Amino acid sequence: MDEAENLRQAGVRATACRVAVLKELSDREAPVAHRDLECAQSLQEFDRVTLYRALSTLEEKGLAHRILGSDGTWRYCAHDPNQTGCPGNHGHMECSVCGEMICLINQPIPNLEIPEGWAIAGKQLLAYGTCPKCSDRKERI
């Protein structure tokens, strides 16, 4: 199924911006910040606010999830609509040197037992350390 069909299946119009943003997220292997999407060649025709709105809609409809990095920046990933469970229900790893972030797809976040009356609005698991590129640089110095 292509991006436009995924949007229609989620009950939203497949606007040019939503299709382009979902494709850009799907083509990337790692979470991406809004500022990086603004620089993407495929998204140059859309302004900052339009991109924010598209990301918000994708997240609201379960086609993308976001993770808050240690620098306070939200990063976004496409969410496979065929995957069951909570969008983004997996851990993430962030490099404390360069800020690169990856999804740990096969490592789900554990279920939490919460007190009666509480409702979970979201959850995230962020591990941090050093990526292979930054580790290699340190060894060469």
N, CA and C atoms as an extended XYZ file, in Angstrom:
423
Properties=species:S:1:pos:R:3:atomname:S:1:resname:S:1:resid:I:1 pbc="F F F"
N         0.847       -1.180        0.000 N   MET     1
C         0.000        0.000        0.000 CA  MET     1
C         0.897        1.249        0.000 C   MET     1
N         0.533        2.232       -0.786 N   ASP     2
C         1.335        3.451       -0.846 CA  ASP     2
C         0.878        4.463        0.207 C   ASP     2
N         1.603        5.576        0.298 N   GLU     3
C         1.324        6.578        1.331 CA  GLU     3
C        -0.076        7.159        1.207 C   GLU     3
N        -0.504        7.476       -0.015 N   ALA     4
C        -1.838        8.059       -0.209 CA  ALA     4
C        -2.918        7.091        0.262 C   ALA     4
N        -2.751        5.825       -0.047 N   GLU     5
C        -3.739        4.822        0.378 CA  GLU     5
C        -3.727        4.671        1.903 C   GLU     5
N        -2.544        4.700        2.513 N   ASN     6
C        -2.456        4.632        3.982 CA  ASN     6
C        -3.203        5.794        4.626 C   ASN     6
N        -3.072        6.980        4.051 N   LEU     7
C        -3.783        8.149        4.575 CA  LEU     7
C        -5.292        7.968        4.448 C   LEU     7
N        -5.734        7.520        3.285 N   ARG     8
C        -7.183        7.316        3.092 CA  ARG     8
C        -7.716        6.248        4.048 C   ARG     8
N        -6.950        5.173        4.229 N   GLN     9
C        -7.361        4.112        5.158 CA  GLN     9
C        -7.475        4.642        6.589 C   GLN     9
N        -6.660        5.644        6.914 N   ALA    10
C        -6.693        6.249        8.254 CA  ALA    10
C        -7.799        7.292        8.382 C   ALA    10
N        -8.487        7.559        7.279 N   GLY    11
C        -9.620        8.477        7.332 CA  GLY    11
C        -9.272        9.938        7.130 C   GLY    11
N        -8.135       10.223        6.506 N   VAL    12
C        -7.766       11.613        6.236 CA  VAL    12
C        -7.506       11.811        4.745 C   VAL    12
N        -7.662       13.053        4.306 N   ARG    13
C        -7.388       13.381        2.909 CA  ARG    13
C        -5.902       13.210        2.618 C   ARG    13
N        -5.619       12.701        1.460 N   ALA    14
C        -4.233       12.500        1.035 CA  ALA    14
C        -3.739       13.760        0.331 C   ALA    14
N        -3.476       14.811        1.120 N   THR    15
C        -2.968       16.058        0.535 CA  THR    15
C        -1.529       15.839        0.067 C   THR    15
N        -1.075       16.716       -0.807 N   ALA    16
C         0.294       16.606       -1.326 CA  ALA    16
C         1.315       16.632       -0.191 C   ALA    16
N         1.102       17.497        0.793 N   CYS    17
C         2.044       17.606        1.907 CA  CYS    17
C         2.039       16.345        2.767 C   CYS    17
N         0.868       15.853        3.127 N   ARG    18
C         0.795       14.646        3.965 CA  ARG    18
C         1.448       13.457        3.271 C   ARG    18
N         1.170       13.300        1.984 N   VAL    19
C         1.772       12.196        1.225 CA  VAL    19
C         3.292       12.342        1.212 C   VAL    19
N         3.782       13.548        0.935 N   ALA    20
C         5.228       13.785        0.855 CA  ALA    20
C         5.913       13.576        2.208 C   ALA    20
N         5.288       14.053        3.289 N   VAL    21
C         5.877       13.890        4.625 CA  VAL    21
C         5.892       12.414        5.012 C   VAL    21
N         4.790       11.709        4.784 N   LEU    22
C         4.740       10.287        5.130 CA  LEU    22
C         5.770        9.504        4.321 C   LEU    22
N         5.931        9.840        3.057 N   LYS    23
C         6.937        9.163        2.226 CA  LYS    23
C         8.337        9.454        2.748 C   LYS    23
N         8.607       10.700        3.085 N   GLU    24
C         9.929       11.073        3.608 CA  GLU    24
C        10.222       10.313        4.903 C   GLU    24
N         9.240       10.241        5.804 N   LEU    25
C         9.431        9.499        7.057 CA  LEU    25
C         9.630        8.014        6.784 C   LEU    25
N         8.856        7.464        5.848 N   SER    26
C         8.943        6.033        5.524 CA  SER    26
C        10.291        5.683        4.900 C   SER    26
N        10.846        6.606        4.130 N   ASP    27
C        12.117        6.349        3.451 CA  ASP    27
C        13.319        6.444        4.381 C   ASP    27
N        13.147        7.088        5.509 N   ARG    28
C        14.254        7.244        6.459 CA  ARG    28
C        14.291        6.044        7.390 C   ARG    28
N        15.488        5.702        7.825 N   GLU    29
C        15.650        4.557        8.723 CA  GLU    29
C        15.720        4.971       10.186 C   GLU    29
N        15.666        6.266       10.437 N   ALA    30
C        15.818        6.761       11.802 CA  ALA    30
C        14.846        7.907       12.031 C   ALA    30
N        14.526        8.183       13.293 N   PRO    31
C        13.660        9.324       13.607 CA  PRO    31
C        14.271       10.623       13.090 C   PRO    31
N        13.413       11.549       12.669 N   VAL    32
C        13.887       12.792       12.067 CA  VAL    32
C        13.171       13.989       12.695 C   VAL    32
N        13.925       15.044       12.958 N   ALA    33
C        13.374       16.266       13.551 CA  ALA    33
C        12.696       17.115       12.482 C   ALA    33
N        11.759       17.951       12.923 N   HIS    34
C        11.052       18.859       12.016 CA  HIS    34
C        12.040       19.707       11.219 C   HIS    34
N        13.067       20.221       11.880 N   ARG    35
C        14.035       21.090       11.187 CA  ARG    35
C        14.751       20.343       10.064 C   ARG    35
N        14.956       19.032       10.237 N   ASP    36
C        15.583       18.239        9.178 CA  ASP    36
C        14.608       17.988        8.032 C   ASP    36
N        13.334       17.846        8.367 N   LEU    37
C        12.325       17.692        7.312 CA  LEU    37
C        12.233       18.965        6.478 C   LEU    37
N        12.353       20.115        7.131 N   GLU    38
C        12.313       21.392        6.399 CA  GLU    38
C        13.411       21.464        5.341 C   GLU    38
N        14.531       20.814        5.596 N   CYS    39
C        15.673       20.843        4.670 CA  CYS    39
C        15.592       19.759        3.596 C   CYS    39
N        14.683       18.808        3.757 N   ALA    40
C        14.582       17.706        2.792 CA  ALA    40
C        14.168       18.242        1.423 C   ALA    40
N        14.859       17.808        0.404 N   GLN    41
C        14.587       18.267       -0.957 CA  GLN    41
C        13.130       18.021       -1.347 C   GLN    41
N        12.591       16.885       -0.957 N   SER    42
C        11.221       16.522       -1.356 CA  SER    42
C        10.148       17.367       -0.674 C   SER    42
N        10.533       18.143        0.350 N   LEU    43
C         9.547       18.918        1.112 CA  LEU    43
C         9.763       20.428        0.994 C   LEU    43
N        10.611       20.857        0.099 N   GLN    44
C        10.953       22.273       -0.037 CA  GLN    44
C         9.763       23.170       -0.348 C   GLN    44
N         8.747       22.638       -1.018 N   GLU    45
C         7.608       23.475       -1.418 CA  GLU    45
C         6.652       23.787       -0.270 C   GLU    45
N         6.835       23.128        0.881 N   PHE    46
C         5.912       23.306        2.003 CA  PHE    46
C         6.549       24.162        3.089 C   PHE    46
N         5.751       25.060        3.682 N   ASP    47
C         6.291       25.908        4.746 CA  ASP    47
C         6.287       25.171        6.084 C   ASP    47
N         6.929       25.786        7.046 N   ARG    48
C         7.115       25.193        8.373 CA  ARG    48
C         5.797       24.811        9.041 C   ARG    48
N         4.812       25.687        9.005 N   VAL    49
C         3.527       25.434        9.665 CA  VAL    49
C         2.797       24.274        8.994 C   VAL    49
N         2.833       24.225        7.672 N   THR    50
C         2.181       23.137        6.943 CA  THR    50
C         2.820       21.800        7.311 C   THR    50
N         4.144       21.788        7.453 N   LEU    51
C         4.830       20.556        7.861 CA  LEU    51
C         4.415       20.144        9.273 C   LEU    51
N         4.343       21.108       10.197 N   TYR    52
C         3.902       20.797       11.562 CA  TYR    52
C         2.498       20.201       11.560 C   TYR    52
N         1.618       20.797       10.793 N   ARG    53
C         0.238       20.302       10.738 CA  ARG    53
C         0.188       18.888       10.168 C   ARG    53
N         0.965       18.641        9.130 N   ALA    54
C         0.999       17.301        8.537 CA  ALA    54
C         1.523       16.286        9.549 C   ALA    54
N         2.598       16.623       10.257 N   LEU    55
C         3.150       15.720       11.269 CA  LEU    55
C         2.134       15.450       12.373 C   LEU    55
N         1.450       16.492       12.807 N   SER    56
C         0.438       16.351       13.850 CA  SER    56
C        -0.682       15.411       13.405 C   SER    56
N        -1.139       15.571       12.171 N   THR    57
C        -2.202       14.706       11.647 CA  THR    57
C        -1.720       13.268       11.539 C   THR    57
N        -0.507       13.070       11.043 N   LEU    58
C         0.033       11.713       10.914 CA  LEU    58
C         0.136       11.039       12.277 C   LEU    58
N         0.567       11.799       13.273 N   GLU    59
C         0.671       11.239       14.624 CA  GLU    59
C        -0.716       10.930       15.187 C   GLU    59
N        -1.630       11.856       15.040 N   GLU    60
C        -2.993       11.685       15.550 CA  GLU    60
C        -3.672       10.455       14.948 C   GLU    60
N        -3.396       10.168       13.685 N   LYS    61
C        -4.024        9.043       12.987 CA  LYS    61
C        -3.226        7.747       13.098 C   LYS    61
N        -2.132        7.765       13.855 N   GLY    62
C        -1.357        6.547       14.071 CA  GLY    62
C        -0.455        6.159       12.913 C   GLY    62
N        -0.184        7.096       12.008 N   LEU    63
C         0.698        6.811       10.876 CA  LEU    63
C         2.141        7.224       11.157 C   LEU    63
N         2.345        7.917       12.271 N   ALA    64
C         3.687        8.319       12.696 CA  ALA    64
C         3.689        8.391       14.217 C   ALA    64
N         4.864        8.283       14.784 N   HIS    65
C         5.000        8.505       16.223 CA  HIS    65
C         6.184        9.439       16.433 C   HIS    65
N         6.235       10.017       17.615 N   ARG    66
C         7.339       10.926       17.912 CA  ARG    66
C         7.997       10.515       19.219 C   ARG    66
N         9.262       10.882       19.314 N   ILE    67
C        10.058       10.579       20.499 CA  ILE    67
C        10.815       11.855       20.873 C   ILE    67
N        10.848       12.164       22.147 N   LEU    68
C        11.531       13.366       22.624 CA  LEU    68
C        12.987       13.037       22.907 C   LEU    68
N        13.888       13.692       22.191 N   GLY    69
C        15.315       13.479       22.399 CA  GLY    69
C        15.806       14.184       23.647 C   GLY    69
N        17.001       13.851       24.068 N   SER    70
C        17.559       14.460       25.281 CA  SER    70
C        17.824       15.953       25.094 C   SER    70
N        17.848       16.413       23.833 N   ASP    71
C        18.044       17.840       23.565 CA  ASP    71
C        16.732       18.619       23.549 C   ASP    71
N        15.617       17.940       23.850 N   GLY    72
C        14.316       18.601       23.878 CA  GLY    72
C        13.648       18.696       22.515 C   GLY    72
N        14.222       18.055       21.507 N   THR    73
C        13.668       18.087       20.152 CA  THR    73
C        12.845       16.835       19.890 C   THR    73
N        11.630       17.036       19.369 N   TRP    74
C        10.806       15.901       18.961 CA  TRP    74
C        11.321       15.375       17.632 C   TRP    74
N        11.412       14.065       17.521 N   ARG    75
C        11.785       13.417       16.263 CA  ARG    75
C        10.653       12.471       15.879 C   ARG    75
N        10.430       12.334       14.590 N   TYR    76
C         9.276       11.596       14.072 CA  TYR    76
C         9.711       10.392       13.247 C   TYR    76
N         8.901        9.335       13.327 N   CYS    77
C         9.094        8.116       12.528 CA  CYS    77
C         7.753        7.717       11.941 C   CYS    77
N         7.793        7.122       10.763 N   ALA    78
C         6.569        6.547       10.201 CA  ALA    78
C         6.205        5.325       11.032 C   ALA    78
N         4.928        5.059       11.136 N   HIS    79
C         4.445        3.885       11.854 CA  HIS    79
C         3.724        2.998       10.863 C   HIS    79
N         4.103        1.748       10.799 N   ASP    80
C         3.483        0.791        9.889 CA  ASP    80
C         2.036        0.567       10.308 C   ASP    80
N         1.073        0.910        9.450 N   PRO    81
C        -0.334        0.749        9.830 CA  PRO    81
C        -0.744       -0.710       10.017 C   PRO    81
N         0.066       -1.644        9.515 N   ASN    82
C        -0.241       -3.067        9.697 CA  ASN    82
C         0.268       -3.603       11.028 C   ASN    82
N         1.080       -2.815       11.724 N   GLN    83
C         1.624       -3.223       13.020 CA  GLN    83
C         0.560       -3.016       14.088 C   GLN    83
N         0.362       -4.021       14.907 N   THR    84
C        -0.628       -3.887       15.972 CA  THR    84
C         0.004       -3.191       17.169 C   THR    84
N        -0.828       -2.660       18.013 N   GLY    85
C        -0.340       -2.028       19.230 CA  GLY    85
C        -0.133       -0.539       19.068 C   GLY    85
N         0.388        0.026       20.104 N   CYS    86
C         0.608        1.464       20.189 CA  CYS    86
C         1.681        1.910       19.200 C   CYS    86
N         1.409        2.950       18.405 N   PRO    87
C         2.461        3.454       17.523 CA  PRO    87
C         3.684        3.880       18.329 C   PRO    87
N         4.828        3.436       17.897 N   GLY    88
C         6.058        3.811       18.589 CA  GLY    88
C         6.301        3.037       19.858 C   GLY    88
N         5.618        1.912       20.042 N   ASN    89
C         5.766        1.135       21.273 CA  ASN    89
C         7.062        0.323       21.242 C   ASN    89
N         8.174        1.028       21.062 N   HIS    90
C         9.488        0.401       21.072 CA  HIS    90
C        10.490        1.427       21.605 C   HIS    90
N        11.627        0.925       22.019 N   GLY    91
C        12.653        1.807       22.546 CA  GLY    91
C        13.402        2.543       21.449 C   GLY    91
N        14.154        3.540       21.852 N   HIS    92
C        14.984        4.321       20.942 CA  HIS    92
C        16.356        4.479       21.586 C   HIS    92
N        17.372        4.633       20.754 N   MET    93
C        18.746        4.826       21.218 CA  MET    93
C        19.253        6.133       20.630 C   MET    93
N        19.874        6.959       21.471 N   GLU    94
C        20.381        8.253       21.021 CA  GLU    94
C        21.869        8.371       21.339 C   GLU    94
N        22.626        8.853       20.368 N   CYS    95
C        24.057        9.086       20.582 CA  CYS    95
C        24.235       10.397       21.344 C   CYS    95
N        24.932       10.342       22.486 N   SER    96
C        25.134       11.554       23.277 CA  SER    96
C        26.185       12.475       22.678 C   SER    96
N        26.892       12.021       21.644 N   VAL    97
C        27.906       12.861       21.010 CA  VAL    97
C        27.314       13.626       19.826 C   VAL    97
N        26.732       12.902       18.854 N   CYS    98
C        26.252       13.558       17.624 CA  CYS    98
C        24.735       13.734       17.573 C   CYS    98
N        23.996       13.095       18.487 N   GLY    99
C        22.544       13.249       18.525 CA  GLY    99
C        21.775       12.308       17.618 C   GLY    99
N        22.475       11.438       16.872 N   GLU   100
C        21.767       10.482       16.012 CA  GLU   100
C        20.859        9.607       16.872 C   GLU   100
N        19.666        9.320       16.351 N   MET   101
C        18.717        8.487       17.079 CA  MET   101
C        18.253        7.358       16.172 C   MET   101
N        18.099        6.169       16.742 N   ILE   102
C        17.581        5.033       15.991 CA  ILE   102
C        16.425        4.398       16.756 C   ILE   102
N        15.543        3.731       16.009 N   CYS   103
C        14.454        2.964       16.615 CA  CYS   103
C        14.968        1.571       16.952 C   CYS   103
N        14.592        1.060       18.095 N   LEU   104
C        14.892       -0.316       18.487 CA  LEU   104
C        13.601       -1.115       18.295 C   LEU   104
N        13.274       -1.364       17.028 N   ILE   105
C        11.981       -1.915       16.624 CA  ILE   105
C        11.622       -3.202       17.358 C   ILE   105
N        12.578       -4.090       17.530 N   ASN   106
C        12.278       -5.399       18.122 CA  ASN   106
C        12.350       -5.408       19.642 C   ASN   106
N        12.346       -4.224       20.254 N   GLN   107
C        12.413       -4.135       21.706 CA  GLN   107
C        11.253       -3.290       22.219 C   GLN   107
N        10.094       -3.922       22.410 N   PRO   108
C         8.918       -3.162       22.846 CA  PRO   108
C         9.076       -2.610       24.261 C   PRO   108
N         8.413       -1.506       24.475 N   ILE   109
C         8.366       -0.921       25.813 CA  ILE   109
C         7.457       -1.808       26.660 C   ILE   109
N         7.873       -2.154       27.876 N   PRO   110
C         7.036       -3.024       28.705 CA  PRO   110
C         5.694       -2.379       29.054 C   PRO   110
N         4.692       -3.214       29.233 N   ASN   111
C         3.396       -2.722       29.704 CA  ASN   111
C         3.544       -2.259       31.144 C   ASN   111
N         2.826       -1.227       31.480 N   LEU   112
C         2.888       -0.664       32.825 CA  LEU   112
C         1.570       -0.901       33.542 C   LEU   112
N         1.670       -1.290       34.793 N   GLU   113
C         0.467       -1.371       35.619 CA  GLU   113
C         0.330       -0.020       36.297 C   GLU   113
N        -0.771        0.638       36.029 N   ILE   114
C        -0.953        1.987       36.560 CA  ILE   114
C        -2.064        1.989       37.602 C   ILE   114
N        -2.010        2.939       38.522 N   PRO   115
C        -3.036        3.018       39.559 CA  PRO   115
C        -4.414        3.297       38.962 C   PRO   115
N        -5.421        2.838       39.658 N   GLU   116
C        -6.802        3.050       39.228 CA  GLU   116
C        -7.082        4.543       39.079 C   GLU   116
N        -7.783        4.877       38.019 N   GLY   117
C        -8.139        6.263       37.767 CA  GLY   117
C        -7.166        6.991       36.855 C   GLY   117
N        -5.973        6.440       36.685 N   TRP   118
C        -4.984        7.043       35.790 CA  TRP   118
C        -5.187        6.507       34.383 C   TRP   118
N        -4.812        7.302       33.394 N   ALA   119
C        -4.853        6.878       31.992 CA  ALA   119
C        -3.546        7.295       31.325 C   ALA   119
N        -2.907        6.367       30.652 N   ILE   120
C        -1.649        6.666       29.971 CA  ILE   120
C        -1.940        7.424       28.684 C   ILE   120
N        -1.287        8.559       28.512 N   ALA   121
C        -1.432        9.349       27.287 CA  ALA   121
C        -0.276        9.058       26.329 C   ALA   121
N         0.806        8.520       26.838 N   GLY   122
C         1.954        8.194       26.002 CA  GLY   122
C         3.061        7.628       26.863 C   GLY   122
N         4.008        7.010       26.218 N   LYS   123
C         5.170        6.492       26.933 CA  LYS   123
C         6.324        6.422       25.948 C   LYS   123
N         7.529        6.508       26.484 N   GLN   124
C         8.707        6.390       25.638 CA  GLN   124
C         9.848        5.808       26.448 C   GLN   124
N        10.759        5.170       25.744 N   LEU   125
C        11.961        4.628       26.355 CA  LEU   125
C        13.134        5.100       25.507 C   LEU   125
N        14.015        5.876       26.109 N   LEU   126
C        15.169        6.405       25.391 CA  LEU   126
C        16.440        5.981       26.111 C   LEU   126
N        17.231        5.172       25.435 N   ALA   127
C        18.549        4.807       25.949 CA  ALA   127
C        19.557        5.715       25.257 C   ALA   127
N        20.642        6.016       25.922 N   TYR   128
C        21.639        6.874       25.296 CA  TYR   128
C        23.021        6.288       25.503 C   TYR   128
N        23.897        6.636       24.597 N   GLY   129
C        25.261        6.130       24.605 CA  GLY   129
C        26.007        6.722       23.430 C   GLY   129
N        26.907        5.944       22.845 N   THR   130
C        27.713        6.431       21.730 CA  THR   130
C        27.492        5.548       20.515 C   THR   130
N        27.226        6.181       19.374 N   CYS   131
C        26.997        5.439       18.129 CA  CYS   131
C        28.331        4.909       17.592 C   CYS   131
N        28.280        3.960       16.652 N   PRO   132
C        29.528        3.404       16.103 CA  PRO   132
C        30.438        4.451       15.460 C   PRO   132
N        29.860        5.425       14.743 N   LYS   133
C        30.691        6.451       14.085 CA  LYS   133
C        31.459        7.268       15.120 C   LYS   133
N        30.780        7.686       16.180 N   CYS   134
C        31.444        8.501       17.209 CA  CYS   134
C        32.426        7.666       18.019 C   CYS   134
N        32.132        6.394       18.241 N   SER   135
C        33.065        5.502       18.939 CA  SER   135
C        34.343        5.351       18.137 C   SER   135
N        34.197        5.189       16.811 N   ASP   136
C        35.371        5.064       15.940 CA  ASP   136
C        36.220        6.321       15.983 C   ASP   136
N        35.577        7.498       15.983 N   ARG   137
C        36.309        8.766       16.031 CA  ARG   137
C        37.122        8.876       17.316 C   ARG   137
N        36.524        8.476       18.443 N   LYS   138
C        37.223        8.568       19.731 CA  LYS   138
C        38.463        7.678       19.737 C   LYS   138
N        38.345        6.482       19.128 N   GLU   139
C        39.468        5.549       19.122 CA  GLU   139
C        40.618        6.057       18.263 C   GLU   139
N        40.317        6.854       17.216 N   ARG   140
C        41.361        7.361       16.323 CA  ARG   140
C        42.082        8.568       16.898 C   ARG   140
N        41.505        9.207       17.900 N   ILE   141
C        42.118       10.431       18.457 CA  ILE   141
C        43.235       10.091       19.402 C   ILE   141
